[in-house]
Amino acid sequence: MEKFVVGAVIHSDGSVLVVTRSELDDFLPGIDELPSGGVEVGESLTAALDRELLEEVGFESVVIDGDFLEHFDYRSASGRLTRQLTVSVPLADRIVKLSDEHVAARWITARDVIGASCTPEIQGVIETRFLR
């Protein structure tokens, strides 16, 4: 594996948070995704997760659900083979503060997953979380 990414299925009251990339983005423009980002050299997975969540939604993970860990592989915009590790994080009364990296955030339910503009991999991770 050439690169690792960490992501979170942030959930509250039967819904999952998805964030929408800008249509001007070079990689997957306009796609709905889970908050996520690259692990830097020497950084632990939990430190990377907290950093990315703070950057993208304005808060750290605090608690990670211990019964959920999914992964998938893909090619990044630069062509590097990338593995995304995704955990489940309860919202826990925190307020989402969207970064400039995304143009929208919304909560979706199990019924909304198919209509969301997610990659098949992200759709699969969300569906798996709803099955738990």
Secondary structure, 3 states (H helix, E strand, C coil): CCEEEEEEEEEECCEEEEEEECCCCCCCCCCEECCEEECCCCCCHHHHHHHHHHHHHCCCCCCCEEEEEEEEEEECCCCCEEEEEEEEEECCCCCCCCCCCEEEEEEECHHHCCCCCCCHHHHHHHHHHHCC
